[in-house]
Amino acid sequence: MKHSMSPRKRFSLPVVLVFLLVLLFLAGAATTLHHKDRHGLSVHVSRESKVSEDSGAISRKLLRVVHRTKEAKESSGGEALPRGIVHGTSNLEMVSMVGDPEKQNGGRLPSKSLLAIPVGIKNKAAVDKLVSKFPADRFTLMVFHYDGAGDDQWDDLEWSRRAVHVSARGQTKWWFAKRFLHPDIVAEYDYVFLWDEDVEVDAFDPVRYLDIVKREGLEVSQPALDRRSEIHHGITARATNGGGDVHRGFYKAASALGGGGCDDSSTGPPCAGWVEMMVPVFSRAAWRCSWDMVQNDLVHAWGLDYKLGYCAQGTGRSRSASSTASTSSTGESQRSAGPRARPRLTGSR
């Protein structure tokens, strides 16, 4: 009797072996592909990380550059600019249109002071006499035309062509000073003479006056008035009892003033440390301080004379009336409300 072999028994061993080999082959291939995919992903991630790091470094560099640029812009000294290109001050000196300006006067402004006065064509003769007292090599001249007259009406005078002319009809000396004598513009001048036009200077020597001012260390001063002038405050008058070139105080009995006198205990204006607004002389430092106190709508400077002590370290020594000049007034000055005697600047005690 024949027995037939079942299909399971017939193919079990070879089929199983083949099937196992196929599975092993497929598993190996899949493992290889998976490894390649993972390796490729790893490389890709590494490149992205590298780009990210580079971008971060560039951003940090840009931030540093922007920050430094911002610091340079905010800096007040102009450190980011070439040396010598920044000039914070100036002057009123004329500059030739030809040649090298740096070689003129050896490249440096000689020691000079500034005379600035308001002028009207009706006082032309008096102004000429006043200006002619100030030597051109020691003083720069600036004139304020308050009557609208142009500089062409002054060209016949020798000094007119070297003067700086500013014209604004109906304005006062202090209006001009606030707008055209900024401390940075006049910083190169030793002293600023901000005078009225109607003063007589027959006995006045500006060079000798400055010698005394420098010797005494006066920050705000004025020449003393001749006693033939109209005297509003006794401290501004020429002293008659000797005592040197400078007086810093004024003595008067209380009964004579009605509201109190001036004695040894007096330390403030108008008994001590008083300078009138007619012919003041400021040092460079004192003018910077005084200019700040000149309000934009100030017309006659009334009241400013009581505050000038703040610009002279608050000492009577620094604010005084020197007795080396004298003046007189015709009352035709543009700052006068009515006629007055022309102030006379004294030449000596």
Backbone torsions as a table, in degrees:
resi	resn	phi	psi	omega
1	MET	NA	129.7	-176.7
2	LYS	-93.2	137.2	176.8
3	HIS	-109.2	131.8	178.5
4	SER	-86.7	146.2	-179.1
5	MET	-86.5	135.4	-179.0
6	SER	-73.1	148.9	179.7
7	PRO	-57.2	-37.9	-177.7
8	ARG	-63.0	-40.0	-177.5
9	LYS	-75.0	-29.1	-176.9
10	ARG	-72.7	-39.7	-172.7
11	PHE	-109.5	4.8	-171.8
12	SER	-64.2	-48.7	-173.8
13	LEU	-74.3	-54.7	-179.0
14	PRO	-62.6	-42.5	-177.6
15	VAL	-63.7	-42.3	179.8
16	VAL	-62.0	-43.0	-179.9
17	LEU	-62.4	-46.6	179.9
18	VAL	-62.6	-43.5	-178.6
19	PHE	-61.4	-39.4	177.9
20	LEU	-65.8	-39.6	178.7
21	LEU	-63.7	-43.6	178.5
22	VAL	-60.8	-43.4	179.4
23	LEU	-62.0	-42.3	178.5
24	LEU	-63.1	-39.7	179.6
25	PHE	-64.0	-48.9	-179.4
26	LEU	-63.2	-39.5	179.3
27	ALA	-64.2	-40.2	178.3
28	GLY	-64.6	-41.8	179.1
29	ALA	-63.9	-42.3	-179.7
30	ALA	-63.9	-39.5	178.9
31	THR	-63.3	-41.7	178.8
32	THR	-62.5	-46.7	179.1
33	LEU	-61.1	-41.2	-179.7
34	HIS	-64.0	-40.7	178.3
35	HIS	-63.3	-40.8	178.7
36	LYS	-64.7	-42.1	179.8
37	ASP	-62.4	-42.1	179.6
38	ARG	-66.1	-39.6	178.6
39	HIS	-64.0	-43.7	177.6
40	GLY	-62.3	-40.1	178.4
41	LEU	-64.5	-40.0	178.9
42	SER	-62.7	-43.7	178.2
43	VAL	-62.3	-42.8	-178.7
44	HIS	-62.0	-44.6	179.1
45	VAL	-63.9	-38.6	179.4
46	SER	-62.3	-40.6	178.5
47	ARG	-65.0	-42.8	178.2
48	GLU	-61.6	-39.9	179.0
49	SER	-63.6	-40.3	179.0
50	LYS	-62.4	-45.1	179.5
51	VAL	-62.7	-40.7	179.7
52	SER	-62.9	-41.9	178.9
53	GLU	-65.1	-42.7	178.9
54	ASP	-62.5	-43.0	179.4
55	SER	-61.9	-40.5	178.8
56	GLY	-63.8	-40.5	179.0
57	ALA	-64.4	-43.7	179.6
58	ILE	-62.8	-42.9	179.7
59	SER	-61.0	-42.6	179.1
60	ARG	-63.7	-38.2	177.5
61	LYS	-64.2	-43.5	178.8
62	LEU	-62.4	-41.1	178.7
63	LEU	-62.3	-39.9	178.0
64	ARG	-64.5	-41.6	179.1
65	VAL	-64.1	-46.1	179.5
66	VAL	-61.9	-41.2	-179.2
67	HIS	-64.2	-43.9	179.3
68	ARG	-65.4	-38.8	178.5
69	THR	-63.7	-40.9	179.2
70	LYS	-64.3	-41.0	178.2
71	GLU	-63.1	-39.6	-179.8
72	ALA	-65.5	-38.7	179.7
73	LYS	-68.5	-37.0	-177.7
74	GLU	-79.6	-15.0	-178.7
75	SER	-69.2	138.3	-178.6
76	SER	-85.0	-15.5	-176.2
77	GLY	-91.4	-6.6	-179.7
78	GLY	66.3	40.8	-176.9
79	GLU	-62.0	-24.0	-177.3
80	ALA	-79.7	-7.8	-178.1
81	LEU	-96.1	157.7	179.3
82	PRO	-61.0	149.8	179.9
83	ARG	-59.9	134.1	176.1
84	GLY	88.6	-4.3	-176.6
85	ILE	-84.0	-20.5	-177.8
86	VAL	-99.1	125.3	175.7
87	HIS	-127.8	113.3	-176.6
88	GLY	-84.3	-12.1	-178.9
89	THR	-128.6	168.6	178.7
90	SER	-147.9	-165.1	178.0
91	ASN	-153.0	-175.5	-177.5
92	LEU	-111.0	21.0	-178.3
93	GLU	-77.9	143.3	176.9
94	MET	-73.0	142.9	179.4
95	VAL	-120.9	129.7	-179.0
96	SER	-68.0	145.9	178.6
97	MET	-79.7	-8.7	179.1
98	VAL	-122.4	156.0	179.2
99	GLY	83.2	-178.3	-178.4
100	ASP	-95.3	112.7	-178.8
101	PRO	-58.4	-31.0	-177.9
102	GLU	-68.7	-20.5	-179.8
103	LYS	-91.9	-9.3	177.4
104	GLN	-73.9	135.8	-177.0
105	ASN	55.8	29.0	179.6
106	GLY	70.2	17.2	179.5
107	GLY	82.0	-0.3	-178.6
108	ARG	-130.5	145.2	176.5
109	LEU	-78.3	123.2	177.9
110	PRO	-63.1	157.5	-179.2
111	SER	-61.5	115.7	-177.7
112	LYS	-141.3	163.1	171.9
113	SER	-118.6	171.3	-176.1
114	LEU	-117.6	131.0	171.8
115	LEU	-108.9	117.8	-179.9
116	ALA	-124.4	124.1	-176.5
117	ILE	-140.3	145.3	171.6
118	PRO	-79.9	141.3	-176.8
119	VAL	-134.9	145.6	173.1
120	GLY	-126.9	144.3	-174.6
121	ILE	-60.3	-26.8	179.2
122	LYS	-68.1	-23.4	179.3
123	ASN	-103.2	26.1	-173.8
124	LYS	-57.1	-45.0	-178.2
125	ALA	-64.8	-43.0	180.0
126	ALA	-66.4	-39.7	178.8
127	VAL	-64.1	-42.4	179.6
128	ASP	-60.7	-42.7	179.1
129	LYS	-64.0	-40.2	179.7
130	LEU	-66.8	-51.4	-176.1
131	VAL	-63.3	-36.3	-177.2
132	SER	-64.6	-15.7	178.4
133	LYS	-76.4	-17.4	-174.5
134	PHE	-102.2	111.3	-177.0
135	PRO	-61.4	137.0	-174.7
136	ALA	-64.2	-28.7	-178.3
137	ASP	-79.5	-8.4	-179.6
138	ARG	-115.3	-15.2	-174.6
139	PHE	-136.8	134.0	168.1
140	THR	-92.2	142.7	-173.8
141	LEU	-114.5	133.4	174.1
142	MET	-132.1	127.7	-178.7
143	VAL	-119.2	138.2	179.8
144	PHE	-107.0	114.8	179.9
145	HIS	-87.7	106.8	-178.8
146	TYR	-92.7	-6.5	-178.1
147	ASP	-105.3	6.3	178.4
148	GLY	83.3	-3.5	178.7
149	ALA	-68.9	136.2	-179.1
150	GLY	-84.2	169.2	-178.9
151	ASP	-67.0	-18.8	179.3
152	ASP	-65.0	-24.1	178.6
153	GLN	-80.8	-2.8	178.9
154	TRP	-116.9	1.8	-173.0
155	ASP	-66.6	-16.4	179.5
156	ASP	-76.2	-9.3	178.2
157	LEU	-92.0	139.3	-173.2
158	GLU	-56.5	-39.4	-173.0
159	TRP	-83.9	-11.8	-172.2
160	SER	-61.8	-37.9	-175.4
161	ARG	-73.3	-18.7	176.8
162	ARG	-98.5	-4.1	-179.6
163	ALA	-85.9	153.1	171.9
164	VAL	-91.9	120.5	-176.7
165	HIS	-104.3	130.3	174.9
166	VAL	-128.8	130.9	-175.6
167	SER	-124.4	130.0	173.6
168	ALA	-154.6	114.0	-172.4
169	ARG	-64.6	132.8	172.3
170	GLY	76.4	13.7	-178.7
171	GLN	-102.0	157.4	-176.2
172	THR	-99.3	173.2	-178.7
173	LYS	-57.2	-41.1	-176.1
174	TRP	-75.6	-28.8	173.3
175	TRP	-63.3	-46.8	178.1
176	PHE	-62.4	-44.9	-175.4
177	ALA	-61.8	-40.7	-178.8
178	LYS	-64.5	-33.5	-172.5
179	ARG	-97.2	-21.7	-174.1
180	PHE	-124.8	-1.4	178.4
181	LEU	-121.5	45.6	176.7
182	HIS	-57.6	139.7	-177.7
183	PRO	-53.1	-33.0	178.5
184	ASP	-71.5	-24.2	178.8
185	ILE	-81.1	-32.0	-177.8
186	VAL	-108.4	18.4	-174.9
187	ALA	-66.0	-19.8	-176.8
188	GLU	-90.1	1.3	179.1
189	TYR	-100.1	138.4	-177.3
190	ASP	-66.2	-43.1	-177.7
191	TYR	-140.3	151.2	177.1
192	VAL	-116.0	117.3	174.3
193	PHE	-95.4	108.5	-179.5
194	LEU	-109.3	87.5	-167.4
195	TRP	-110.3	157.2	168.1
196	ASP	-77.0	165.6	-176.5
197	GLU	-87.6	-20.2	-169.2
198	ASP	-99.2	53.9	178.2
199	VAL	-119.9	143.0	177.4
200	GLU	-96.2	133.7	-171.8
201	VAL	-126.0	31.3	-177.8
202	ASP	-57.1	-39.6	-175.8
203	ALA	-104.8	15.5	-174.4
204	PHE	-101.4	134.2	177.2
205	ASP	-121.6	102.9	-175.9
206	PRO	-64.3	-31.8	179.8
207	VAL	-68.3	-45.6	177.4
208	ARG	-65.0	-37.6	178.7
209	TYR	-59.5	-45.6	179.8
210	LEU	-66.0	-32.6	176.2
211	ASP	-60.3	-41.8	179.8
212	ILE	-69.5	-42.6	-179.8
213	VAL	-59.2	-45.2	179.9
214	LYS	-67.3	-41.8	-179.0
215	ARG	-63.4	-39.6	-177.1
216	GLU	-87.5	-8.1	-179.9
217	GLY	68.5	37.9	-177.5
218	LEU	-81.8	126.1	179.5
219	GLU	-88.2	-42.1	176.3
220	VAL	-130.6	125.3	-175.0
221	SER	-149.8	176.2	172.5
222	GLN	-153.9	153.1	171.1
223	PRO	-67.6	145.3	178.9
224	ALA	-71.9	153.5	-178.6
225	LEU	-92.8	137.3	171.6
226	ASP	-60.7	143.4	-175.1
227	ARG	-72.1	-4.9	171.9
228	ARG	-81.6	-9.6	177.4
229	SER	-78.3	167.5	172.6
230	GLU	-79.6	111.8	-174.5
231	ILE	-97.2	122.1	177.9
232	HIS	-95.7	-30.3	-179.8
233	HIS	-136.0	125.8	-172.9
234	GLY	-58.1	-30.4	-177.4
235	ILE	-66.4	-21.3	-178.5
236	THR	-85.5	-8.2	-177.7
237	ALA	-83.2	153.2	177.8
238	ARG	-64.4	130.8	179.0
239	ALA	-70.8	144.0	-177.8
240	THR	-111.8	-3.0	-175.6
241	ASN	-108.2	24.2	-179.4
242	GLY	71.2	-159.5	176.5
243	GLY	107.6	10.6	176.0
244	GLY	102.3	-167.9	-173.8
245	ASP	-85.2	-17.3	-173.1
246	VAL	-132.2	137.9	168.3
247	HIS	-124.0	139.1	-171.9
248	ARG	-115.7	-0.6	-179.6
249	GLY	-145.9	167.3	-177.1
250	PHE	-134.7	136.2	-177.9
251	TYR	-118.8	127.8	-178.7
252	LYS	-152.7	138.8	179.7
253	ALA	-67.0	146.6	-177.9
254	ALA	-62.1	-37.0	-177.1
255	SER	-65.3	-31.5	-178.9
256	ALA	-72.0	-28.8	-179.0
257	LEU	-91.8	-18.6	178.3
258	GLY	84.3	-41.6	-176.2
259	GLY	-115.4	19.8	-178.8
260	GLY	124.1	147.4	-176.1
261	GLY	-107.5	-170.6	178.5
262	CYS	-122.3	124.1	-179.6
263	ASP	-138.8	-164.7	-176.7
264	ASP	-64.7	-21.5	-179.1
265	SER	-87.5	-6.9	-179.2
266	SER	-76.1	127.2	-177.0
267	THR	-122.1	-6.6	-176.8
268	GLY	-125.5	173.7	-179.5
269	PRO	-68.5	151.2	0.7
270	PRO	-90.5	12.3	-179.8
271	CYS	-78.8	-33.8	-179.0
272	ALA	-146.5	151.1	177.5
273	GLY	60.9	42.8	-175.7
274	TRP	-115.9	131.2	174.8
275	VAL	-131.1	127.4	-179.4
276	GLU	-77.9	157.1	-175.5
277	MET	-82.8	4.9	-177.3
278	MET	-78.4	-47.4	-177.7
279	VAL	-135.7	54.9	-178.7
280	PRO	-74.9	152.1	175.9
281	VAL	-128.7	125.1	-175.4
282	PHE	-114.7	139.1	167.9
283	SER	-72.6	168.9	-179.4
284	ARG	-57.4	-47.3	-178.6
285	ALA	-68.1	-40.8	-178.6
286	ALA	-67.4	-33.8	179.2
287	TRP	-69.4	-37.4	177.8
288	ARG	-59.4	-41.4	178.5
289	CYS	-70.4	-44.5	-176.8
290	SER	-66.4	-38.8	179.5
291	TRP	-58.7	-37.5	178.4
292	ASP	-62.9	-31.0	-177.9
293	MET	-84.7	-11.3	177.8
294	VAL	-78.0	107.6	-178.6
295	GLN	-72.1	155.3	-176.1
296	ASN	-62.7	-29.2	-179.0
297	ASP	-101.7	14.5	178.5
298	LEU	-69.0	132.2	-176.2
299	VAL	-109.5	-60.8	-175.1
300	HIS	-106.1	1.1	179.8
301	ALA	66.6	20.6	176.1
302	TRP	-62.1	128.9	-179.7
303	GLY	94.7	-23.8	-179.4
304	LEU	-66.3	-32.1	-178.8
305	ASP	-63.5	-24.2	177.8
306	TYR	-77.6	-13.7	-174.2
307	LYS	-110.0	-3.2	-175.4
308	LEU	-66.3	-18.0	178.0
309	GLY	-60.2	-27.5	177.2
310	TYR	-63.8	-25.7	-177.3
311	CYS	-95.5	6.2	177.3
312	ALA	-129.2	36.9	179.6
313	GLN	59.6	17.3	173.6
314	GLY	68.6	21.6	-177.6
315	THR	-112.1	144.6	176.3
316	GLY	-63.6	-29.2	179.8
317	ARG	-62.4	-38.3	-175.1
318	SER	-81.5	-15.3	179.2
319	ARG	-125.0	108.6	-177.1
320	SER	-154.4	166.2	177.6
321	ALA	-102.2	117.6	179.6
322	SER	-82.9	143.4	-173.5
323	SER	-100.2	25.9	-177.2
324	THR	-101.6	19.0	178.3
325	ALA	-151.3	157.9	177.7
326	SER	-147.1	150.9	-176.4
327	THR	-140.6	168.4	169.0
328	SER	-146.7	155.6	-173.0
329	SER	-125.6	142.2	176.9
330	THR	-87.0	-9.8	-177.2
331	GLY	80.5	10.8	-179.5
332	GLU	-99.1	7.6	177.9
333	SER	-66.3	145.9	-178.5
334	GLN	-67.8	-10.8	179.2
335	ARG	-95.3	-5.8	-175.5
336	SER	-83.2	140.8	175.7
337	ALA	-86.0	-21.1	180.0
338	GLY	-161.7	-180.0	-177.8
339	PRO	-61.4	144.7	173.6
340	ARG	-153.3	160.2	179.5
341	ALA	-69.5	142.8	179.7
342	ARG	-68.1	125.9	-179.7
343	PRO	-64.8	139.5	178.7
344	ARG	-113.2	122.9	178.2
345	LEU	-84.1	127.0	-177.3
346	THR	-77.5	151.1	179.7
347	GLY	-97.0	-25.0	178.8
348	SER	-164.0	170.6	179.8
349	ARG	-72.1	NA	NA
